[in-house]
Amino acid sequence: AAAEAEAALMVEKAGVDSAALIARRQKMAEEKIAAAERNAIADLRAKTATAAAMAAQALIAQGHTADTDAKIVDSAIAQLN
């Protein structure tokens, strides 16, 4: 009888322990997924910013001559004074 009671307690404890282990592992998996999502979003934002800067650089280069650049620089300097 004592052995049966002890076995029942062991089975109950194993059930509780396994449930706790499953919960911990699930939480760890969810945290890893969230971190991967954050990293993917940050990477995408960085790539988007780089692409936008490159596009802006190309557009500016297309529309600017040395004369245009000189006028822009002169205007910027005049605004500082």
Secondary structure, DSSP 8 states (H G I E B T S, - for coil): -HHHHHHHHHHHHHHHHHHHHHHHHHHHHHHHHHHHHHHHHHHHHHHHHHHHHHHHHHHHHHH--HHHHHHHHHHHHHHH-
